[in-house]
């Protein structure tokens, strides 16, 4: 039976570290990090995420500024807001909750965020930095996954690492972070042939597919570390990952639950990035 990787515990440790550093920053320099969270429309999942992000800001001692815009906001209006936030010294990090409504070009908005305030690490400048391993900000979800793998004491160097999913937000940067730690990385996606066989070679398997119970027991090597980035809502309303947890946990050495695995880590890493942004913008790193 696999050991559970407790994302709530690991994320609480990261947030505690951020909180301690924030107290010092406020006491010694009079700087309180600030995160602006922009939400457009009333997507219920986005609302839940945004509330969690604001709550985490309060927990670690940051200021948070919410901008809730109507669903029919134009691209020009959103870009104007981002430009205003770019120039606001109280705002160290800017996060536009995705997805944005269809009339808005997400890339146009992401490209407007000043790279030094891009705490999601979605701006092409920061994506480029990730490629060359010279990080300003680590992308939140992949960075959280790395913390979870490290919490197991698993050596990454030389291991077969398989990432299922090639999104810009998770799959691609995930592969880069594992590669920078000298993993032998394979990225699988919807067109991959023999996906099961490739996964079966993985010492470390990261599933970011967006399909409930996609990873089954027969695709997993005995003793593998299995990280489930999926967050799928079943018809009965229950949350479920990309991994058939019940059966895969019999084979894996370590596995993340959903919920309570990767989810809380993403927000903890966002807090870390916002702290880094505040320090950098005040010439402290
Ligand atoms: N929507 C789903 N995940 C994310 C994320 O990590 N950042 C932003 N901005 N939007 C998201």
Boltz pocket constraint, residues with backbone or C-beta under 6 A from the ligand:
constraints:
  - pocket:
      binder: B
      contacts: [[A, 95], [A, 96], [A, 97], [A, 98], [A, 99], [A, 120], [A, 140], [A, 141], [A, 169], [A, 266]]
      max_distance: 6.0
